[in-house]
Amino acid sequence: MSTTYFDVTDLVQYAKGHNRVSGIQRVQWRILSELAHGDQGDRVRLCFHSSERGQHLSIPARAVFTHRRAEFHGGRFLRTLGEIQSGLMPPRYEVKRLLKPYEDRKWLRGVLKGQLYLTALLQPERLLARGVEEWRDSKTPPVAATQAQPLSLKAQDKLVLLGAYWDQPAVIQLAQAHRRAEGDVVMLVHDVIPDAAPALCTDGQVRLFRQRMHIFPQVANRFMAVSHYTARDFVKAMLGAVRLEDVQVVPLAHEFGDLPRRTVMDLSEVTDVPSGQRQVLCVGTIEARKNQVLLLRVWQALLARFGEQTPELVLCGKYGSKTEAFKRLLAQDPALQAKVRILPAPTDAELAQCYEQAWFTVFPSLYEGWGLPVGEAAWLGKVCLASNASSVPEVLGQAAPCLPPDDPETWSQFIGLLITTPHLLALWTQQVLHAPLRDWTLVAADMHAAIQASEAHSRRSAQTAPPAHAIAWSSPILAA
């Protein structure tokens, strides 16, 4: 029998700078967790290139995912793989993470680095309180790490690339070698944003992606995509080297964490929320692509109209790239600052609480491969005012009001209508509670079927994409 290997090199690199996952890394973690505990979990292995050991290693997926739906923690993940060892000092990636806010002040960074090491020796509990992974617990590697062994791919084995591997040369070389041996390499396409929307990315991201993207057909012989929009974008970027019927769409999930889906709600929870307790939630990295600057302009308009009745805007996400306009607009308006709260790195439990407290959610992104926060809000019974751009309308279809992400006036009008007539929000909530949603178990099963299908049978015609809801915002609610 063949074994399916999922390369997690990019997840390993990500874990060296982050203890929590979002976006593509979150998707990988959930899918792999489900596959590890599925019926064929004993035939699933993880593989990664260890820069410390200079070789590709593999490890049984069930050795890493000891229980289903475990929350990701970068330090624990690296220790499980045997990538960091216990010692007197915290691992380098933790030191870098703590000192990252001071990258532009080298002298201060040097002083703080010395203080950090001194604290590790004399008062380690202070670092543990700041979320640093325990580094002194044992000199014995975890049981899972002892199961890691040099990777040995056979021609009948399948190699699957679920993450953003295009900036990992060692993974590209591994996949190309497996292809030359007539092995099956399956690639999941999350997006092609650096090529399709370069203005929303850094120059370095665009340059590297465009250098690497044209070798994708040499790296993989089978492709999956997370949305119909992404599938079309990918085929367009490949300039004829990949056909649309060669890309199988596997939509992602709406499920959030290990919480059950909410399908019943007393609508007074929506209609009777006092104005002083209303919170509107936006989840996602704060960056130009996610378009939170539109929300600041919308909230300025709401403050001018409603004053203190304006809901609080809660932004859950760390700062990313191209945030100058956002920071400048927020810094120049004290009234806006009083109505905007930023939570940079919430845990799953903290994020779940934010969803619970939210009156509704917003997601004005300019470009997405899928749009996880739209679906997660629905899973927890919350309406999401979403962008009508790119793949976002595919997440919930007509169950989410979709607005133009370049039109702050329309967003202001819509939210203003919800403030003055909250029973309209109750109508949208009813749609969300009855919308057809997917959990990660179903996504993993669909992906497993797509991966295991022979190449000949996987060339199925692409399903017709759901219609884009470019005019979904002109709904009966706005006409009321």
URBELRA-V990632 format. One record per pair of residues at least 6 apart in sequence whose C-alpha atoms are under 6 Angstrom apart, sorted by the first residue. I is the first residue (numbers start at 1). J is the second residue. D is the distance in whole Angstrom. If there is no record, write none. Layout:
I;J;D
I;J;D
This chain:
2;156;6
2;157;5
3;43;5
3;157;5
4;44;5
4;157;6
4;158;5
5;45;5
5;46;5
5;159;5
6;46;5
6;47;6
6;159;6
6;160;5
7;46;6
7;47;5
7;48;5
7;161;6
8;48;5
9;48;4
9;49;6
15;74;4
16;93;5
17;93;5
17;97;6
18;74;6
19;73;5
19;74;4
20;72;6
20;73;6
31;444;5
33;65;6
33;68;6
34;441;6
35;41;6
36;61;5
36;62;5
44;61;6
45;59;6
45;60;4
45;61;5
46;58;5
46;59;5
46;61;6
47;57;5
47;58;4
48;56;5
48;57;6
49;55;6
49;56;4
56;151;5
57;149;5
57;150;4
57;151;5
58;148;5
58;149;6
58;151;5
59;147;6
59;148;5
63;144;5
75;133;6
80;142;6
80;144;6
80;145;5
81;145;5
82;145;5
86;135;5
86;136;5
86;139;5
87;136;6
90;135;6
102;109;6
155;181;6
155;183;5
158;184;5
158;185;6
159;185;5
160;185;6
160;186;5
160;187;6
161;187;5
162;188;5
175;219;5
176;219;5
185;220;5
185;221;6
186;220;6
186;222;5
186;223;6
187;223;5
188;223;6
188;224;5
188;225;6
189;224;6
189;225;5
190;226;6
190;369;5
191;230;6
191;369;5
194;201;6
194;206;5
200;289;5
223;247;5
224;247;5
224;248;5
224;249;6
225;231;5
225;249;5
226;249;6
226;250;5
226;251;5
226;252;6
227;249;6
227;251;5
228;465;6
229;391;5
230;369;6
235;242;6
245;459;6
245;460;6
245;461;5
245;462;5
246;459;5
253;438;5
253;439;5
253;440;5
254;375;4
254;376;5
254;379;6
254;437;6
254;438;6
255;376;6
255;379;6
255;439;5
256;376;5
261;379;5
261;380;6
262;380;5
262;381;5
263;433;5
267;426;6
271;422;5
271;423;6
275;309;5
278;311;5
278;359;6
279;311;5
279;312;5
279;313;6
279;358;5
279;359;5
280;313;5
280;358;5
280;359;6
280;360;5
280;361;5
281;314;5
281;358;6
281;361;5
282;315;5
282;361;6
282;362;5
282;363;6
283;316;5
284;317;5
285;317;4
285;318;5
285;319;6
285;320;6
286;317;6
286;318;6
286;319;5
286;320;6
287;320;5
287;321;5
287;322;6
287;323;5
288;322;5
289;366;5
290;365;4
291;364;6
291;365;5
293;326;5
298;408;6
298;412;5
303;310;6
312;339;5
313;340;5
314;340;6
314;341;5
314;342;6
315;342;5
316;342;6
316;343;5
316;344;6
317;344;5
317;345;6
318;344;4
360;382;6
360;383;5
361;384;5
362;384;5
362;385;5
362;386;6
363;386;5
364;386;6
364;387;5
364;405;5
365;387;6
366;389;6
367;390;6
368;391;6
369;391;6
370;391;5
370;392;6
371;392;6
374;384;6
378;432;6
381;433;6
383;429;6
385;401;5
386;402;5
387;402;5
387;403;5
387;404;6
387;405;5
388;402;5
388;403;5
388;404;6
388;470;5
393;469;6
399;431;5
399;432;6
401;472;6
401;473;6
402;472;5
402;473;5
403;473;5
